[in-house]
């Protein structure tokens, strides 16, 4: 399977220095700051200006340099690794998972951990537990995207909301081909992103590690030499 022979290629849209949400949400405190300044409320003006600056900071979208080859799995998000280990799916099949917690100070743009065809997108959950809570992965609002690589490996990347997160953006459609490192979505205001890989994958991270989306190597799929 490859991009050329198997249907449409995903068109990366989160390519600007700031995600579109920065302008939608940042203009509100910026406008309030301007009004406060006009009426001489300098303290309030500075406070709302600081909020506007933070919104821009939160939705920053830096460029990243990919490492390795097509067997190399890169982090789908910036943050701290909070879970590494074996898991079972609903059918009892075993796999390995890497869970990454994103604080409000991390970049929240999500990137494709591998190149592959989107074979499924599933949304679920109804709660908003703290993203580092062990129950968050199964109970929180989430969006799981399943990919199949050119070598046939099954990879799942799941965006999970957190305590204050309320919106998940996942732009690809089933059938599209994502390139490794493509910016495909984001989670607003604190979250977690999990990657589930084949059981024979070689993990390259441990709990506590700090990773950067699109550039940190978290695993190598069978057949890779990275």
DRENPA-3360 file (N, C-alpha, C; in nm, 2 decimals, always signed):
BEGIN
1 = XXXXXXXX = +0.09/-0.12/+0.00/+0.00/+0.00/+0.00/+0.09/+0.12/+0.00 ~ +0.06/+0.22/-0.08/+0.13/+0.35/-0.08/+0.03/+0.46/-0.12 ~ +0.08/+0.58/-0.11/-0.01/+0.70/-0.13/-0.05/+0.71/-0.28 ~ +0.05/+0.67/-0.37/+0.02/+0.69/-0.51/-0.09/+0.60/-0.56 ~ -0.10/+0.48/-0.51/-0.18/+0.38/-0.57/-0.31/+0.36/-0.49 ~ -0.33/+0.42/-0.38/-0.45/+0.39/-0.30/-0.53/+0.51/-0.26 ~ -0.57/+0.59/-0.35/-0.67/+0.69/-0.32/-0.61/+0.82/-0.29 ~ -0.69/+0.91/-0.23/-0.65/+1.05/-0.21/-0.55/+1.07/-0.09;
9 = XXXXXXXX = -0.47/+1.17/-0.11/-0.37/+1.20/-0.01/-0.43/+1.32/+0.08 ~ -0.42/+1.31/+0.21/-0.47/+1.41/+0.30/-0.40/+1.54/+0.27 ~ -0.47/+1.65/+0.27/-0.42/+1.78/+0.24/-0.40/+1.85/+0.38 ~ -0.28/+1.87/+0.42/-0.25/+1.93/+0.55/-0.30/+2.08/+0.55 ~ -0.38/+2.11/+0.64/-0.44/+2.25/+0.65/-0.39/+2.33/+0.77 ~ -0.34/+2.27/+0.87/-0.28/+2.34/+0.98/-0.14/+2.37/+0.96 ~ -0.11/+2.47/+0.87/+0.02/+2.50/+0.82/+0.07/+2.64/+0.87 ~ -0.02/+2.72/+0.92/+0.02/+2.86/+0.96/+0.09/+2.86/+1.09;
17 = XXXXXXXX = +0.16/+2.97/+1.13/+0.23/+2.98/+1.26/+0.14/+2.96/+1.38 ~ +0.01/+3.00/+1.36/-0.09/+2.99/+1.46/-0.21/+2.91/+1.41 ~ -0.27/+2.82/+1.49/-0.39/+2.75/+1.44/-0.50/+2.85/+1.43 ~ -0.60/+2.83/+1.35/-0.71/+2.93/+1.33/-0.79/+2.96/+1.46 ~ -0.79/+2.87/+1.56/-0.86/+2.90/+1.68/-0.79/+3.02/+1.76 ~ -0.67/+3.04/+1.73/-0.60/+3.16/+1.80/-0.67/+3.29/+1.76 ~ -0.71/+3.30/+1.64/-0.77/+3.43/+1.59/-0.92/+3.43/+1.64 ~ -0.99/+3.32/+1.64/-1.13/+3.32/+1.68/-1.14/+3.35/+1.83;
25 = XXXXXXXX = -1.05/+3.29/+1.91/-1.06/+3.31/+2.05/-0.98/+3.43/+2.10 ~ -0.87/+3.46/+2.04/-0.79/+3.57/+2.08/-0.84/+3.71/+2.06 ~ -0.93/+3.72/+1.96/-0.99/+3.85/+1.93/-1.08/+3.90/+2.04 ~ -1.14/+3.81/+2.12/-1.23/+3.85/+2.23/-1.16/+3.93/+2.34 ~ -1.06/+3.86/+2.40/-0.99/+3.94/+2.51/-0.91/+4.06/+2.45 ~ -0.87/+4.05/+2.33/-0.79/+4.16/+2.27/-0.89/+4.28/+2.25 ~ -1.01/+4.25/+2.21/-1.11/+4.36/+2.20/-1.15/+4.42/+2.33 ~ -1.16/+4.34/+2.43/-1.19/+4.38/+2.56/-1.08/+4.47/+2.62;
33 = XXXXXXXX = -0.96/+4.43/+2.59/-0.84/+4.50/+2.63/-0.84/+4.64/+2.57 ~ -0.88/+4.65/+2.44/-0.88/+4.78/+2.37/-0.98/+4.87/+2.44 ~ -1.10/+4.81/+2.47/-1.21/+4.89/+2.53/-1.17/+4.94/+2.66 ~ -1.11/+4.86/+2.74/-1.06/+4.90/+2.88/-0.96/+5.01/+2.87 ~ -0.87/+5.00/+2.77/-0.77/+5.10/+2.75/-0.83/+5.23/+2.72 ~ -0.93/+5.23/+2.63/-1.00/+5.36/+2.59/-1.06/+5.43/+2.71 ~ -1.11/+5.35/+2.80/-1.18/+5.40/+2.92/-1.09/+5.42/+3.04 ~ -0.96/+5.40/+3.02/-0.86/+5.43/+3.12/-0.84/+5.32/+3.23;
41 = XXXXXXXX = -0.90/+5.20/+3.20/-0.88/+5.09/+3.30/-0.76/+5.01/+3.26 ~ -0.64/+5.07/+3.29/-0.52/+5.01/+3.24/-0.49/+4.87/+3.30 ~ -0.52/+4.85/+3.42/-0.50/+4.72/+3.48/-0.57/+4.61/+3.41 ~ -0.70/+4.64/+3.39/-0.79/+4.54/+3.32/-0.74/+4.52/+3.18 ~ -0.70/+4.63/+3.11/-0.65/+4.62/+2.98/-0.53/+4.53/+2.97 ~ -0.44/+4.54/+3.06/-0.32/+4.46/+3.06/-0.35/+4.31/+3.09 ~ -0.45/+4.29/+3.18/-0.49/+4.15/+3.21/-0.55/+4.08/+3.09 ~ -0.64/+4.15/+3.02/-0.70/+4.09/+2.90/-0.60/+4.08/+2.79;
49 = XXXXXXXX = -0.51/+4.17/+2.78/-0.40/+4.16/+2.68/-0.32/+4.03/+2.71 ~ -0.29/+4.01/+2.83/-0.22/+3.89/+2.87/-0.29/+3.76/+2.83 ~ -0.42/+3.76/+2.85/-0.51/+3.65/+2.81/-0.50/+3.63/+2.66 ~ -0.50/+3.74/+2.58/-0.49/+3.73/+2.43/-0.36/+3.67/+2.39 ~ -0.25/+3.71/+2.46/-0.12/+3.66/+2.43/-0.11/+3.51/+2.46 ~ -0.17/+3.47/+2.57/-0.17/+3.33/+2.61/-0.24/+3.25/+2.51 ~ -0.35/+3.30/+2.46/-0.43/+3.22/+2.36/-0.34/+3.20/+2.23 ~ -0.27/+3.30/+2.19/-0.18/+3.29/+2.08/-0.07/+3.19/+2.10;
57 = XXXXXXXX = -0.02/+3.19/+2.23/+0.09/+3.10/+2.27/+0.04/+2.96/+2.27 ~ -0.09/+2.94/+2.32/-0.14/+2.80/+2.32/-0.16/+2.74/+2.19 ~ -0.20/+2.82/+2.09/-0.23/+2.77/+1.95/-0.11/+2.78/+1.86 ~ +0.01/+2.80/+1.91/+0.13/+2.81/+1.83/+0.15/+2.68/+1.75 ~ +0.21/+2.69/+1.63/+0.22/+2.57/+1.54/+0.36/+2.57/+1.48 ~ +0.46/+2.53/+1.56/+0.60/+2.53/+1.51/+0.63/+2.43/+1.40 ~ +0.72/+2.45/+1.32/+0.77/+2.36/+1.22/+0.85/+2.25/+1.29 ~ +0.85/+2.13/+1.25/+0.93/+2.02/+1.31/+1.01/+1.95/+1.20;
65 = XXXXXXXX = +1.12/+1.89/+1.23/+1.20/+1.82/+1.14/+1.19/+1.67/+1.17 ~ +1.14/+1.59/+1.07/+1.12/+1.45/+1.09/+1.26/+1.38/+1.09 ~ +1.26/+1.27/+1.17/+1.38/+1.18/+1.17/+1.34/+1.04/+1.14 ~ +1.44/+0.96/+1.10/+1.41/+0.82/+1.08/+1.35/+0.79/+0.94 ~ +1.29/+0.67/+0.93/+1.23/+0.63/+0.80/+1.08/+0.60/+0.82 ~ +1.02/+0.53/+0.73/+0.88/+0.50/+0.74/+0.84/+0.40/+0.84 ~ +0.94/+0.33/+0.90/+0.92/+0.24/+1.01/+0.93/+0.31/+1.15 ~ +0.97/+0.44/+1.14/+0.99/+0.52/+1.27/+0.86/+0.58/+1.31;
73 = XXXXXXXX = +0.82/+0.56/+1.43/+0.70/+0.62/+1.49/+0.74/+0.75/+1.56 ~ +0.68/+0.86/+1.52/+0.71/+0.98/+1.59/+0.60/+1.02/+1.68 ~ +0.63/+1.10/+1.78/+0.53/+1.14/+1.88/+0.42/+1.22/+1.81 ~ +0.29/+1.19/+1.84/+0.18/+1.26/+1.78/+0.15/+1.40/+1.84 ~ +0.22/+1.43/+1.95/+0.19/+1.55/+2.03/+0.31/+1.58/+2.11 ~ +0.32/+1.71/+2.16/+0.42/+1.75/+2.26/+0.36/+1.71/+2.39 ~ +0.45/+1.68/+2.49/+0.41/+1.66/+2.62/+0.50/+1.56/+2.70 ~ +0.44/+1.50/+2.80/+0.51/+1.41/+2.89/+0.45/+1.27/+2.87;
81 = XXXXXXXX = +0.54/+1.17/+2.86/+0.49/+1.03/+2.85/+0.44/+0.98/+2.98 ~ +0.31/+0.94/+2.99/+0.25/+0.90/+3.12/+0.22/+0.75/+3.12 ~ +0.22/+0.69/+3.00/+0.18/+0.55/+3.00/+0.26/+0.48/+2.89 ~ +0.32/+0.37/+2.92/+0.40/+0.28/+2.82/+0.37/+0.14/+2.86 ~ +0.32/+0.06/+2.77/+0.30/-0.08/+2.81/+0.20/-0.15/+2.72 ~ +0.18/-0.28/+2.76/+0.09/-0.37/+2.68/-0.06/-0.34/+2.71 ~ -0.14/-0.35/+2.61/-0.29/-0.33/+2.63/-0.36/-0.43/+2.55 ~ -0.49/-0.45/+2.58/-0.58/-0.54/+2.50/-0.69/-0.46/+2.44;
89 = XXXXXXXX = -0.73/-0.49/+2.32/-0.84/-0.42/+2.26/-0.97/-0.50/+2.29 ~ -1.08/-0.45/+2.24/-1.21/-0.51/+2.27/-1.22/-0.66/+2.23 ~ -1.14/-0.70/+2.13/-1.14/-0.83/+2.08/-1.04/-0.92/+2.15 ~ -0.97/-0.87/+2.24/-0.87/-0.94/+2.32/-0.73/-0.95/+2.25 ~ -0.71/-0.88/+2.14/-0.58/-0.88/+2.07/-0.49/-0.78/+2.15 ~ -0.36/-0.82/+2.16/-0.27/-0.74/+2.24/-0.19/-0.65/+2.15 ~ -0.15/-0.53/+2.21/-0.08/-0.43/+2.14/+0.00/-0.36/+2.25 ~ +0.08/-0.26/+2.21/+0.15/-0.17/+2.30/+0.10/-0.03/+2.28;
97 = XXXXXXXX = +0.10/+0.04/+2.39/+0.05/+0.18/+2.39/+0.15/+0.28/+2.45 ~ +0.15/+0.40/+2.39/+0.23/+0.51/+2.45/+0.13/+0.62/+2.47 ~ +0.11/+0.67/+2.59/+0.02/+0.78/+2.63/+0.10/+0.90/+2.66 ~ +0.06/+1.01/+2.60/+0.13/+1.14/+2.62/+0.03/+1.25/+2.68 ~ +0.07/+1.31/+2.79/-0.01/+1.41/+2.85/+0.03/+1.55/+2.81 ~ -0.06/+1.63/+2.76/-0.03/+1.76/+2.72/-0.08/+1.86/+2.82 ~ +0.01/+1.94/+2.88/-0.04/+2.05/+2.97/-0.08/+2.17/+2.89 ~ -0.13/+2.27/+2.95/-0.18/+2.39/+2.88/-0.06/+2.47/+2.82;
105 = XXXXXXXX = +0.06/+2.43/+2.86/+0.18/+2.50/+2.81/+0.24/+2.43/+2.69 ~ +0.19/+2.31/+2.65/+0.25/+2.24/+2.54/+0.18/+2.28/+2.41 ~ +0.25/+2.26/+2.30/+0.19/+2.27/+2.16/+0.08/+2.17/+2.15 ~ -0.04/+2.21/+2.11/-0.16/+2.12/+2.10/-0.19/+2.07/+1.96 ~ -0.11/+2.10/+1.86/-0.13/+2.04/+1.73/-0.10/+1.90/+1.73 ~ -0.18/+1.81/+1.68/-0.15/+1.67/+1.66/-0.09/+1.64/+1.53 ~ +0.00/+1.54/+1.53/+0.07/+1.50/+1.40/+0.06/+1.35/+1.39 ~ +0.05/+1.31/+1.26/+0.04/+1.16/+1.23/+0.17/+1.09/+1.28;
113 = XXXXXXXX = +0.16/+0.99/+1.36/+0.28/+0.92/+1.41/+0.35/+0.83/+1.30 ~ +0.27/+0.79/+1.20/+0.33/+0.71/+1.09/+0.26/+0.75/+0.96 ~ +0.31/+0.71/+0.85/+0.24/+0.73/+0.72/+0.14/+0.61/+0.70 ~ +0.02/+0.64/+0.66/-0.07/+0.53/+0.64/-0.21/+0.57/+0.60 ~ -0.29/+0.48/+0.55/-0.42/+0.50/+0.51/-0.52/+0.51/+0.63 ~ -0.61/+0.61/+0.63/-0.71/+0.61/+0.74/-0.81/+0.51/+0.71 ~ -0.82/+0.41/+0.80/-0.92/+0.30/+0.78/-1.04/+0.31/+0.87 ~ -1.03/+0.40/+0.97/-1.15/+0.42/+1.06/-1.13/+0.54/+1.15;
121 = XXXXXXXX = -1.24/+0.61/+1.18/-1.24/+0.72/+1.27/-1.36/+0.69/+1.37 ~ -1.33/+0.68/+1.50/-1.43/+0.65/+1.59/-1.43/+0.75/+1.70 ~ -1.55/+0.80/+1.73/-1.57/+0.90/+1.84/-1.64/+0.83/+1.96 ~ -1.61/+0.87/+2.08/-1.68/+0.81/+2.19/-1.66/+0.88/+2.32 ~ -1.71/+0.83/+2.43/-1.69/+0.89/+2.56/-1.78/+1.01/+2.59 ~ -1.79/+1.04/+2.72/-1.89/+1.15/+2.75/-1.84/+1.23/+2.87 ~ -1.72/+1.20/+2.93/-1.68/+1.27/+3.05/-1.55/+1.35/+3.02 ~ -1.52/+1.43/+3.12/-1.40/+1.52/+3.10/-1.31/+1.51/+3.23;
129 = XXXXXXXX = -1.27/+1.39/+3.25/-1.17/+1.37/+3.37/-1.04/+1.43/+3.33 ~ -0.96/+1.46/+3.44/-0.82/+1.51/+3.41/-0.75/+1.41/+3.32 ~ -0.68/+1.46/+3.22/-0.62/+1.38/+3.12/-0.52/+1.28/+3.17 ~ -0.46/+1.31/+3.29/-0.36/+1.21/+3.35/-0.43/+1.10/+3.43 ~ -0.56/+1.11/+3.45/-0.64/+1.01/+3.52/-0.64/+0.88/+3.44 ~ -0.62/+0.77/+3.51/-0.61/+0.64/+3.44/-0.74/+0.60/+3.37 ~ -0.86/+0.66/+3.42/-0.99/+0.63/+3.35/-1.02/+0.72/+3.24 ~ -0.94/+0.82/+3.21/-0.97/+0.92/+3.11/-0.97/+0.85/+2.97;
137 = XXXXXXXX = -0.88/+0.76/+2.95/-0.87/+0.70/+2.81/-1.00/+0.62/+2.77 ~ -1.07/+0.57/+2.87/-1.19/+0.50/+2.84/-1.32/+0.57/+2.86 ~ -1.32/+0.68/+2.94/-1.44/+0.75/+2.97/-1.45/+0.89/+2.92 ~ -1.34/+0.95/+2.89/-1.35/+1.09/+2.83/-1.39/+1.09/+2.69 ~ -1.44/+1.21/+2.65/-1.47/+1.23/+2.51/-1.34/+1.22/+2.43 ~ -1.34/+1.14/+2.32/-1.22/+1.11/+2.25/-1.25/+1.08/+2.10 ~ -1.14/+1.08/+2.02/-1.15/+1.05/+1.88/-1.03/+0.96/+1.84 ~ -1.06/+0.84/+1.80/-0.96/+0.74/+1.77/-0.95/+0.73/+1.62;
145 = XXXXXXXX = -0.83/+0.75/+1.56/-0.81/+0.73/+1.42/-0.72/+0.61/+1.40 ~ -0.77/+0.52/+1.31/-0.70/+0.40/+1.28/-0.63/+0.41/+1.15 ~ -0.50/+0.37/+1.14/-0.42/+0.38/+1.02/-0.36/+0.25/+0.99 ~ -0.35/+0.23/+0.86/-0.28/+0.11/+0.81/-0.16/+0.15/+0.73 ~ -0.04/+0.11/+0.77/+0.08/+0.16/+0.70/+0.10/+0.08/+0.57 ~ +0.20/+0.12/+0.49/+0.23/+0.05/+0.36/+0.27/-0.09/+0.38 ~ +0.33/-0.12/+0.50/+0.37/-0.26/+0.53/+0.26/-0.34/+0.59 ~ +0.14/-0.28/+0.61/+0.03/-0.35/+0.67/+0.01/-0.34/+0.82;
153 = XXXXXXXX = +0.10/-0.26/+0.89/+0.09/-0.25/+1.03/-0.03/-0.16/+1.07 ~ -0.10/-0.21/+1.18/-0.22/-0.13/+1.23/-0.17/-0.04/+1.34 ~ -0.20/+0.09/+1.32/-0.17/+0.19/+1.42/-0.29/+0.27/+1.46 ~ -0.31/+0.30/+1.58/-0.42/+0.38/+1.63/-0.37/+0.50/+1.71 ~ -0.42/+0.62/+1.67/-0.39/+0.74/+1.75/-0.51/+0.80/+1.80 ~ -0.52/+0.82/+1.93/-0.65/+0.87/+1.99/-0.62/+1.00/+2.06 ~ -0.71/+1.10/+2.02/-0.71/+1.23/+2.09/-0.81/+1.22/+2.21 ~ -0.77/+1.26/+2.32/-0.85/+1.24/+2.44/-0.86/+1.38/+2.51;
161 = XXXXXXXX = -0.99/+1.42/+2.54/-1.01/+1.55/+2.61/-0.96/+1.54/+2.75 ~ -0.94/+1.66/+2.82/-0.90/+1.66/+2.96/-1.01/+1.73/+3.04 ~ -0.96/+1.78/+3.16/-1.05/+1.84/+3.25/-1.12/+1.97/+3.20 ~ -1.04/+2.05/+3.12/-1.10/+2.17/+3.07/-1.11/+2.17/+2.91 ~ -1.06/+2.06/+2.85/-1.07/+2.05/+2.71/-1.22/+2.02/+2.67 ~ -1.26/+2.08/+2.56/-1.40/+2.06/+2.52/-1.41/+2.05/+2.37 ~ -1.31/+2.05/+2.30/-1.32/+2.04/+2.15/-1.20/+1.96/+2.09 ~ -1.24/+1.86/+2.01/-1.14/+1.79/+1.94/-1.15/+1.81/+1.79;
169 = XXXXXXXX = -1.04/+1.85/+1.72/-1.04/+1.86/+1.58/-0.96/+1.75/+1.52 ~ -1.03/+1.67/+1.43/-0.96/+1.56/+1.35/-1.00/+1.58/+1.21 ~ -0.91/+1.63/+1.12/-0.95/+1.67/+0.99/-0.95/+1.56/+0.88 ~ -0.87/+1.45/+0.89/-0.87/+1.35/+0.79/-1.01/+1.28/+0.77 ~ -1.02/+1.22/+0.66/-1.14/+1.13/+0.63/-1.09/+0.99/+0.60 ~ -1.18/+0.90/+0.62/-1.15/+0.76/+0.60/-1.12/+0.74/+0.45 ~ -1.01/+0.67/+0.42/-0.97/+0.65/+0.28/-0.85/+0.74/+0.25 ~ -0.82/+0.85/+0.32/-0.71/+0.94/+0.29/-0.58/+0.88/+0.34;
177 = XXXXXXXX = -0.48/+0.92/+0.27/-0.34/+0.88/+0.31/-0.27/+0.99/+0.39 ~ -0.23/+0.97/+0.51/-0.16/+1.06/+0.59/-0.01/+1.04/+0.58 ~ +0.07/+1.14/+0.56/+0.22/+1.13/+0.57/+0.26/+1.15/+0.71 ~ +0.37/+1.07/+0.75/+0.42/+1.08/+0.88/+0.46/+1.23/+0.91 ~ +0.41/+1.28/+1.03/+0.43/+1.41/+1.07/+0.33/+1.51/+1.02 ~ +0.23/+1.47/+0.94/+0.13/+1.56/+0.89/+0.05/+1.62/+1.01 ~ +0.03/+1.75/+1.01/-0.06/+1.81/+1.12/-0.20/+1.79/+1.08 ~ -0.27/+1.70/+1.16/-0.41/+1.66/+1.12/-0.52/+1.71/+1.22;
185 = XXXXXXXX = -0.48/+1.77/+1.33/-0.59/+1.81/+1.42/-0.53/+1.87/+1.55 ~ -0.62/+1.90/+1.65/-0.57/+1.95/+1.77/-0.68/+1.93/+1.88 ~ -0.64/+1.94/+2.00/-0.74/+1.94/+2.12/-0.72/+2.07/+2.19 ~ -0.83/+2.13/+2.23/-0.83/+2.26/+2.29/-0.82/+2.26/+2.44 ~ -0.71/+2.31/+2.49/-0.69/+2.34/+2.64/-0.68/+2.22/+2.73 ~ -0.56/+2.15/+2.71/-0.53/+2.04/+2.80/-0.58/+1.91/+2.76 ~ -0.50/+1.81/+2.74/-0.55/+1.69/+2.68/-0.45/+1.58/+2.69 ~ -0.48/+1.47/+2.62/-0.39/+1.35/+2.61/-0.40/+1.29/+2.48;
193 = XXXXXXXX = -0.29/+1.24/+2.43/-0.29/+1.17/+2.30/-0.22/+1.03/+2.31 ~ -0.29/+0.92/+2.28/-0.24/+0.79/+2.29/-0.21/+0.73/+2.15 ~ -0.10/+0.65/+2.14/-0.07/+0.58/+2.02/-0.07/+0.43/+2.06 ~ -0.14/+0.35/+1.98/-0.14/+0.20/+2.00/-0.08/+0.14/+1.88 ~ +0.02/+0.05/+1.91/+0.11/+0.00/+1.80/+0.11/-0.15/+1.81 ~ +0.15/-0.22/+1.70/+0.17/-0.37/+1.70/+0.25/-0.41/+1.82 ~ +0.22/-0.53/+1.87/+0.29/-0.58/+1.99/+0.44/-0.59/+1.97 ~ +0.48/-0.62/+1.85/+0.63/-0.64/+1.83/+0.70/-0.51/+1.80;
201 = XXXXXXXX = +0.64/-0.40/+1.82/+0.71/-0.27/+1.80/+0.82/-0.25/+1.91 ~ +0.92/-0.18/+1.87/+1.03/-0.16/+1.96/+1.01/-0.02/+2.02 ~ +0.98/-0.01/+2.15/+0.95/+0.12/+2.22/+1.08/+0.19/+2.25 ~ +1.08/+0.32/+2.23/+1.19/+0.41/+2.25/+1.17/+0.51/+2.36 ~ +1.06/+0.50/+2.44/+1.04/+0.60/+2.55/+1.00/+0.52/+2.67 ~ +1.01/+0.59/+2.78/+0.96/+0.54/+2.91/+0.88/+0.65/+2.98 ~ +0.79/+0.61/+3.08/+0.72/+0.72/+3.15/+0.81/+0.82/+3.21 ~ +0.76/+0.95/+3.19/+0.84/+1.06/+3.24/+0.92/+1.13/+3.13;
209 = XXXXXXXX = +0.94/+1.07/+3.01/+1.01/+1.13/+2.90/+0.93/+1.25/+2.85 ~ +1.00/+1.35/+2.80/+0.94/+1.46/+2.74/+0.95/+1.44/+2.59 ~ +0.85/+1.46/+2.51/+0.85/+1.44/+2.37/+0.80/+1.56/+2.29 ~ +0.84/+1.57/+2.16/+0.79/+1.68/+2.08/+0.73/+1.61/+1.96 ~ +0.60/+1.66/+1.93/+0.53/+1.61/+1.82/+0.60/+1.62/+1.68 ~ +0.61/+1.51/+1.61/+0.67/+1.51/+1.48/+0.82/+1.50/+1.47 ~ +0.89/+1.51/+1.59/+1.03/+1.50/+1.58/+1.09/+1.39/+1.68 ~ +1.02/+1.37/+1.79/+1.07/+1.27/+1.89/+1.03/+1.13/+1.85;
217 = XXXXXXXX = +1.12/+1.04/+1.85/+1.09/+0.90/+1.81/+1.04/+0.83/+1.94 ~ +0.92/+0.77/+1.93/+0.87/+0.69/+2.04/+0.87/+0.54/+2.02 ~ +0.89/+0.50/+1.90/+0.90/+0.35/+1.87/+0.94/+0.33/+1.73 ~ +0.98/+0.20/+1.70/+1.01/+0.16/+1.56/+0.93/+0.04/+1.53 ~ +0.86/+0.04/+1.42/+0.79/-0.08/+1.38/+0.88/-0.19/+1.33 ~ +0.83/-0.31/+1.33/+0.91/-0.43/+1.29/+0.95/-0.40/+1.15 ~ +1.08/-0.43/+1.12/+1.14/-0.41/+0.99/+1.22/-0.28/+0.98 ~ +1.21/-0.19/+1.08/+1.28/-0.07/+1.08/+1.42/-0.08/+1.14;
225 = XX = +1.51/+0.01/+1.10/+1.65/+0.01/+1.14/+1.69/+0.13/+1.22 ~ +1.59/+0.22/+1.25/+1.63/+0.35/+1.32/+1.69/+0.32/+1.45;
% end
